[in-house]
Amino acid sequence: MKVNINSEILNTALGYISDVLPSKPTMAICGGIFLEGKDNNLTLVSTDLENTIKVNLECEVKEKGQCVIPGKQFISLLKQFKNKDIKIEKRDKYISVVEESSQYSFIEMETEEFPKIPKFSPDINFKIKSLTLKEGFKKIIFCIDPEEPRHQFRGGLFDIKGNLINLVGTDTRRLSLFSILFETPFKNNVRVLLSYNFIKKMINLLDEQDVEVLIGKNNISFQINSTIKIDENKKTLVNILFVSQLLSGAEEFPDYEKVIPDIKKTKICQINTDEILSSLKRISLFTTERNNKVKLSFKKDSLVLSTTGEIGEAQEKINISYNNEETDISFPPDFLIDFLQVIEKENFVFSFTSSSKPVLMKPHEDSNFLYVCMPLKTE
């Protein structure tokens, strides 16, 4: 194999690859990156056995071939080259990286041992805007606990029904739902569970391009066509394929729609996002692991936030539009902060029925994103 490529283009491609490259591989070969050069294309593959990413980009291939190179060291070396022309060449059991008068040689890893990219027959496939999907993943990931003992709660639900895709995350104490509406209904209803790590990696990977989604019985894949551009004279087309194993437990995922309060039967107020977020961040400094609670006291046209614990007490008052009976509701501060940091709206809707029933929060009443949170007991 003999390949010529610009270091910045290769570094960008390796940035995608590094998201999946395991830091402590269960198999030594998974610590390597598979390279294949042919037909003026370079293919790079990384896998942790659960997630696999393949990046294909245009470059000059002088001689076709394939190899597996030590991943971390290869990535670290390439980062040292800034906008340089690089030659990668395999000879015997060595892979050389050459830049002008410098040459570095890695001992080749066993190519035959590198895991194959999972192949599957999709039950459903469609295209979707990457930024829409990225927004949805960002709005549910904070509700997912990958260490949860019950397997159905370790990932995010990808629920396709009718002309909707519902993305759902829950740790049983709170729930986040992001809905994506399509003009035409899907042929089949599909309900699968995506791993926390996969969702996290997709948030980093998705950009402005459309993404093609394929879902099978045990796997899901996302494919993106994009362009790596260094300057007007240095750019290349790139195709990214990300395949992940689906988690078991989608069938046991709870009926999330049943836990969403009917907003028409609740007391509703609008609160300024930045104002309450700033207050919560300050008041949370006075909470501890033992006393991880902030009380929200709703009064006529005002909201008082307070906490009292072993290190002291704090209280802040903000103005809101509210004209119902006085009510106290308590939450762990992070349960509110996590939501407020992803809504990106000036105001949000806070609706409730009592201090002990689930609370519904939304950026605005007709939003495609909502958050349900169970309060703590108020003393």
Secondary structure, DSSP 8 states (H G I E B T S, - for coil): -EEEEEHHHHHHHHHHHHTTS-SS-SSGGGGEEEEEEETTEEEEEEE-SSEEEEEEEE-EEEE-EEEEEEHHHHHHHHTT-SS-EEEEEEETTEEEEEETTEEEEEE-B-GGGS--------SEEEEEEHHHHHHHHHHHGGG--TT-SSGGGSEEEEEEETTEEEEEEE-SSEEEEEEEE-SS--SS-EEEEEEHHHHHHHHHH--SSEEEEEE-SSEEEEEEEEEEEEETTEEEEEEEEEEEE-BS-GGGS--GGGGS--GGGSEEEEEEHHHHHHHHHHHGGG--STT--EEEEEETTEEEEEEEETTEEEEEEEE-B--S--EEEEE-HHHHHHHHHHH--SEEEEEESSTTS-EEEESSTT-SEEEEE--B---
